[in-house]
Amino acid sequence: MSRSLPLLMLGVAALALGCSGPDPNPASDGEEAGPPVVRAAECRWATGPIKIDGSPDDAAWKNAEVLKDFAAYWRKSKPKSATKARLLWDDRYVYFLAEMEDKDLYADVKTRNGVTWSNDVFELFFKPSADSLRYYEFQVNAANTPLELFFPSRGSGGYQRFGPLTRLGMESAVKLQGTLNHWEDVDTGWTVEGRIPWTGFRAAGGKPKAGTKWRFALCRYDYSANLEQPDLSCSAPLSVSDFHHYEDYGELTFVGPGK
């Protein structure tokens, strides 16, 4: 997406895809290099029950791989605020947990499948098959407003077409370390925990088998009164500032029980 477009057109283009669009923080000479590129991760089997309450206290999370190398890889820049994320799965769900630093908690979108990426938001992208154009996007903002999207392809119409249609069954809970929408104080961060049923992935084959590999990306928008532009970061080593650029997504391997 061209950075030379007028700002209005950039906003319209972003709405067409969902969480997408050019990076508002272009690279500059001497920019600090991002963290090491991690192209593979494991989604391990949940070894116990997980209560969706926004807390990382469930014992099962201790066995999950911690994904913390978030960056704006397309401009080799580390994010202003750190993120630690985890993924687990079992026979019914894929689970996610993200713990995020945030000095200014902001989220005012409260309509399901609204424009949540205009707020502090955590996002998950899954592309089950490299041979298919189908992929999924999930978001939860700091007010616990969900967005869930199934795209038959990137050229099929995007958010404006599929936002009103998608119902995938995601559940989530958020805990705030600070006060929401009070820009004059200093917050600490927020945590989101959730689960997505495998029935939500029916259009792309449903529940994976142990050893199955998907493409994936975990992404974040951080808005703050302390920043000139929203801070974008992603777990995947994207070469362009587009969270839908699945050619650069990481590889997620589903590890079965007992492994």
N, C-alpha and C positions, 0 to 999 in steps of 0.2 A: 504494500500500500504506500503510495507516494507521500513523502513528507512535505511536498510542495503544494498540496491541496489546501484550499482555505479551511479555516477551523470548522466552519459550519458543515462542509462536506465531510470532513474527518469524523465528526460526530455522527452523521447519518450513516457513514460506512461502518462505523463501530456498531451501531444499532442493528445493522443488517446481519452481522455475524454473531452478536452476543458480546462476550468479552474478547474484543479484538481491537485492532487499530494500532497506529504508530506509537512508538515510545515518546512520551512528552519530555523525556530527558535525554537528548541526543548525546553521543559520546563526545568527549573533548580530549585534546592532547594531554598525555600524562595521566589519564584516568587509571585508578587503581585496578589491578587485575582481579577478576573474579576468582572464586574458589575452584578447586580441581573439578574437572568435568566428570560426572558420574552418569554413565549411560545405562546401568542395569541396577535393578533392585528386586527384593523379594517381598511378596505378599504371603506371609506365613499363616499357618492354621491357628485359629483362635483356640487356646487350650482351656478356656473357661468362659463363663458367661460375661457379657459386656452390657452394662446398664448405660443407656444413652442419657447421660445427665450433664455432659460438658466437662467431666472430670477425668483425668488420666489415672485414677486410682485403681481401676480394675486390674487384677493380677495378670490377666491375659496380655495387657499392653507391654509388660516387661519383656515378652518374647518377640516383640515386633522390631523390625529393622527401623532405626531412626534415620530419617531423611532430613538433612539440615543444610545441604549445600545449595541453597536457593540463591539465584543471582539474575541479573539482566545479562545473560551470556552474550547476547547479540552486540553488546557494547562493552563487554568484559568489565562489568561493574558489580561490586557487592551491594546488597540492599542496605537501606538505612536501618531497617528493623529486621531482626533475626526471626526465623521460622523453624520449628521442628515438627515433622509430620510422621505419621505411622499408618500402615495399612495392615489389616488382617482379614481373614475370610473363614467361613464355615459352610455347611450345607445350604444355608438359607440366605446369607448376606455377605456383602463385602463391607467392612467397617473402616472408618477413617477417623483420625484424631490429628488436630493441628494445634500447637501452642505457639502463639505469636506475640512478639513484642510490639507495643503500639503506644505512643505517647499522647495520641489524640484520638479517642474512640469516636467514630462517626458512622452512623447508619440511620437513614430516615425513610428508606424504602420498606414498606410493610405489606405490599401486595405480592402474593405468591406469583412467581415467574415474572416479577417486575424487573426494572433495570437495576439489579442489585450490584452490578459492577461499577455503578456510580458512587458506591459506598466502600468502606472497609469490607473486604470480602475474601473468602477462601474458595478456591475453585479446583475442581478435579476434571480431567479429561481422560477418557478411556476409548481406545480404538482396538476392539477385540481381534480383528483380522487384518493383516497386511494386504490381503487379496480383495478386500471389500472396501467401498467408499464410506461405509456406515461408521459413525462414531457418536460419543455421548459427552455431554458437558453437564456438570453439577456445580452449583454455587450455594454458599450460605453466607449471608452478611452478618455483621456484628449485632444486629437486632434479631438474629435467627430467622430471617426471611429466606425461604428456599427458592432456588431456580433449578429446574431440571429439564434438559433438552435432549432429544434424539434427532440426529441429522442423518437422513439417507445419504447425503453427500454435502460437500462444502458449497456446491452450486445449486442446491435444491431450494433455497429461499431463506435460510438462516433463521435468526431469532423471530423476525416479524411474522414469518409463516408458521413456525413450529412452536413458538412460545405458548400460544393459546391452546395447543393441541396435546402437549406432552404431560402425561401423568405416569410417573415411574415408581412412586411409593417411597421415596427417600424420607427418612426421619432424622432429625438433628436436635441438638441442644447446645446452647452457648453459655459460657460463664465469662463475665467481664471483670477485669482487674482495673477498675476505674469507673468513671461516670460517662455515660453515653451522651454525645452531642453537647458537651460543655467544653468548648475549645479553649477556655481561659485557664483551666486547670491542667495538671500533668498526670496522665494515666500510665499504667504499666503494660497492659496487654489484654489479650483475650484468647479463649480456648473454644474450639468447636469440636464436637464429637458427633458422629452419625453413622447410619447404616443404610445400604441400598439393597433391596431384595433382588435376587437373581432373576425373578420374573420381569423386572424392569429391563433386562437385557435380552428379552426373548427375541426381538427383531434381529439380533446379531448372534444368536446361537445359545443364549442363556448362560447357565453356570459353566465355568471352565472346569476342566479336569486337572488333577495334580500334574504339574509339569508344563501346563499350557502357558504360553507367553503372549502378553498383550502389549501394545504401545500405550504409554500413559504420560501425563504431565500434571503436576500439582502447582498451582499458580496463586498469585496474590496481588491485590491492589491495596495500597496503604495511603489513605488521604490524611493530611495533617495540616493544621494551621502553621506548623513549623517548617513546612516544605513548600517550595515554589511550585512544584508539580507533584501529582500522585506518584508514589514509588511503586514500580512494577518489579516482580521477581517470580522466578519459576524454577522448579526442580530439573526441568529438561534443558539441555544445552541448545536452546533455540538460536538459530543463525540470523533470524529476522524478528522484529518486534510484533509478532502475531501469535497469540496463544493457540490458534487453530492450525498452526504449521506442523502437522503431525509427522511430517518427514523427519523432524528432529526430536521427536518424543523419545523418552527412555524406554527400556524394555523391562516389563514387570513379569516375573515368574511366580506362578502360584505354587507354593510349596505345600504338599499334602501333610496330613497328620502323621506324627511319629518321626518326622524328618528333622 
